Amino acid sequence: MTSESTTGTTDQYTFQNPVTRFESITPPADQTPEPGLEADMEIKADRGETSYRGTGRLVGRKALITDADSGIGAAVAIAYAREGADVALSYLPEEEEDAQVIKGIIEAEGRTAVCIPGDLKDPAYCISLVQQAAQGLDGLDILVNNAGKQVAVESLEDLSDEQLDHTYKTNIYSFFRVTKEALKHLKPGSAIINSTSIQAYEPSPTLVDYASTKAAINNFTKGLAQQLAPKGIRVNAVAPGPIWTPLQPSGGQPAEALPEFGKDTPLGRAGQPTELAPAYVFLASSEASYVLGETLNVNGGMPSP
């Protein structure tokens, strides 16, 4: 299999046309096995490996990121490390190959990377994950709930109880469980950032279960932000639009829809994971000290609340 790359050559501070910063990709109408590995993608995603430039905005911070082996989570992990943070990575055991790549990038920046594989559907792992992260990083002050299960199903009649259970346990139950345990470690000034989606506002007919969890994440974010504000812990969310990650070709989109993925946005292309990273950096940094309960949309211009 030959691999194409979308890696940019300019950093996020370079003046550039957003229409052409990354090419408009045309993925093949075939799929890779779940859970989806960056190593298996024919067209690679840009996670900022060569383009993200840090400016010291998170020096000394300690972050736990779920689903951090590839896609958006990996881009956030790379950005956080280049901004000066140590990072704990949560991912499925079968994603070890991708996770080791991200671990190497973080360590090349002189930062600590703690790999903690496991399944977020398991309540015991959610608790152990936070405990291992806090121990390995000697503390915790940023939590990014980013894990997501997304499998397109044409008809509700074909949506199995098993998939429904898997989607909800991964996409929303884990957010509650991991956050609840993390609150034992988070102190005033800490930040929680949840990954939601344009699907919370414009649900695709093939993603009824996934989209409904993303709407729940929005509500969870806004309610928890009010609850934790007096404690000095900020809670916000980022809502990506169509972003090219291993999630998409491993069942996240119908195979026949892949060649046109993201081309219906006003920018005319899918986004790359590295284009999400600055939003997560901003919400984690002290620059966002008066930002709570916000859902920051990064979606190529798709209208959203």
N, C-alpha and C positions, 0 to 999 in steps of 0.2 A: 504494500500500500504506500503510495506516495503522499507526502504531507505538504500542504500549502500553509503558509504563515501569514497572519495579518499584523504581525508585530510592527508597531510604528517606530520611527527613527527620531521623533521629537518628543520632548517631555511635555508635561501638562501646562507648563508656563509659557510655552512658545505660542506666539500669535499665529493662528491657523484657521482655515475654513473647516467648520465641523462637518460639512457635507462630505469632504474629501479626506479628513484626517485619517479615516480608515476606509478601506475599500468596501464596496457593497458586495458581499459574498453571495454565492449561489451554491448552497450545499447540495450534494446528491440526494436523491429521493430514496435513501436506504438508511437503516438504523444500526446502532451498535448495541451490545447487550447492556442491561441494567447492571449496576447503578450508573454507569457511564464514566469512562476514564479519559482524561486528557490525552493519555498515551495512545488511545485508540482513535482519536479524532482525525479525520482526513484533512479538514481545515482547522488549523489550530486557533485557539482563542488567544487574544493579547491580554495578559494579566499584569502587564507593566514590568516584566522582567528586565527589559532594557530601557524602558522609557520613563518609569515613574521616578521623579526626583523629590527627595525629602528635604525639609527645611527645619527639622528639629522641633516639630510641633507637639510631639508626644514623648519627649525624652523622659526616661525613667518610669514610663507607664507600663502596666502589666495587663495584657489582654487575653481573653479566651474567645475563640471564634469557632462556631460549629460549622460543619461542612466546609472545612478550610483547605481541603486537598486540591481543589480545582475551582474553576469558574470564579464567581464573585467573591466567595470566601477566601480563595487563594490570592486574588488581587488585593483584598483588604489586608491580608496577612503581610504581603510584600510591602504594601504602603506603610503599614504600622511600623514594621521593622525599620524602614528607611526614614521614618519620622522619629525613631529612637526608642520604640517600645519592644519589650520582650513579649513573645506570643506562644500561647498554648493552642494546639491544633486538634480539633475533634473531627473524626471521619470514620467511615466504615472500614473494617479490617481488609476488605477486598480492594480498598483504594490506597493501600500502602505505597504502591509504586509512585503515584502522583504526590502523596504526602511527603515522601522523602525528597522529591525535587524541591518542594516549597521549603522544607526544613533546611536544605542546603543553601537556598537563597537567603533565608533569614540569618543563618549563621555566618554567611559571607559578609553580612553587614555588621558583624560583631555583636549580634543580639542573641539571646537565648531562645531556642525553639523546643517546646515540649510536645511530643507526639502522644496522643491518647486515643487509640482506636476503640471503637465500640458502636453499639446500636442505640440510638436515642429513643427507640420505641420501648426500651427497657428502663423502667423507673430507677432501678438500682444503678445502672450506668450513668444516668443523669446526675445522680448524687455523687458517685465516685469520680466522674469527670471533673466536677467543680473542685472537689477535694484534692485531686491529683494536680490540677492546674494551679491552685493556690499554693500547694506545697512546692511544685516545680519552679514556680515563678517567684516564690517568697512573697505572695500577696496577690491581690486581684483588684483592679479598679476600672476595667473596661470589659463588658460582656457584649458580644455580637451574636445574637440568635439568628443564624442564617440558614440552618438546615431546611431542606425542602424536598418533598416527594411529589413528583408531577408525572402522571401518565395519562395521555389522551385516551378518552373512551367516547366513541361516537354516540352511544345511546345510554340513557340512564338504566335501561333494562339490562345492559351489559356490565354495569358497574358492580363488581363483586363486593360482598361484605368485607372480604380480606383486603382489597385495595382501599376501601373507605376507611377501615380501621388503621391501615398502614399510613395513609395520608394524614389523618387527624392526629395520630400519635406522634408522627414525625414533625408535622408542620405547626401544631399548636399545643398539644400536651407537653412536648419537650420544652417549649418556651416557658410554660408555667413551672415545670419541675426544675429546670436548670436555673431559672431566675430565682426561684424560692431558695435554693441552696446557695446561690451566689450572694444573696443578701446577707448571709452570715459573714461575708468578707468585704463587701463594698462599703466604703466610707464616704463622707461628704466630699463632693467633687468628682465622684465616680459617674460613669455613663453606661447606660444600657441602650443598645441599638438593635432594633428588630427589622428583619428583611420581610417586607410585604411585597406588593406587586401591582402593576396596572390592572391585573386581573381582579383586584378588589373592587374596581370601578367599572371595568369593561370586560366582564367574564366571557370567555370563549365557550361556545356550546359544547365543546369536547373536554372542557376542564372544570366541570361543575363542582367536583369534590375539592380540587386544588383551589379554585377561585374562592370558594366559600371559606376556606381556612385563611386565605389572605385578607378577606374582609374581617375575620375574627381577630387577626393580628393587629389590624388598625385600631379596633376597639380596645383590645388588650393594652395597646401602647398608650392610648389617650387616657384610659382609666388609671393605669398604673402610674403614669406620669404625675397625675394629681395626688395620688396616694403617697408617692415617694418624694415629692417636691419639698416638703418641710424637712426632710432628712438630708437635703442637699444632693440627692441622687437624681440625675436627669435621665428621662426615658424618651426616646424618639424612634422614628422608623425611616427607612428608605424604601421607596417603591420603584423598582426597576421596570422598564418597559421590555421589549424583546431584546434580550442580551444573549449573545452567542456563547454558550457553555456546553459542557458534556451532557447536561440535563436534556437539551433539546433533541439531539439525534438518538438518545437512548430511550425514546418513548414519550418524551415531553411534548412532541408535536406529531401529528399524523405524518407518515413518511412522504405522502404526496404534497404536503404543505411546506416541507423543508426548503425547496429551491427558492421560494418567495419569502422566507422568514425575514421579518423586519422591514421589508421593502414598502410596506404601507404606512410607515411613519412619515411625518413631514420632512425629515432628513433623508428619507429614501433608502435607509440601510439599517441593519441590525447594529446594536451597540456592542462594544467590547467590554469585558469585565473591568479593565483598568479605568474606564470612563466612570465607573461607579465609585472607585476608591476615594476620590477627594470628598465625596459626600459623607462617607463613613469617617474620614479623618476629621472633617469639620465638626461633626456631631460629637465626636469623642473628645475634642480639644476644648480648652477653656475659652476659646473664641465663641463657643456656643453656650456660654454660661446662662443666657436668658432665653434659651430655646428649649422648650419642653412640650411634649405631646404633639410634636410636629411630624408629619409624613412628608418627606422630601422626595418629590417625583423626579426621577432621572430616566426619561422615556423617549427621547428623540422628538419631543414636541407633541405627543399624543395628549389631547385635552383631558384634564383630570381636575378634581376639586382641589 
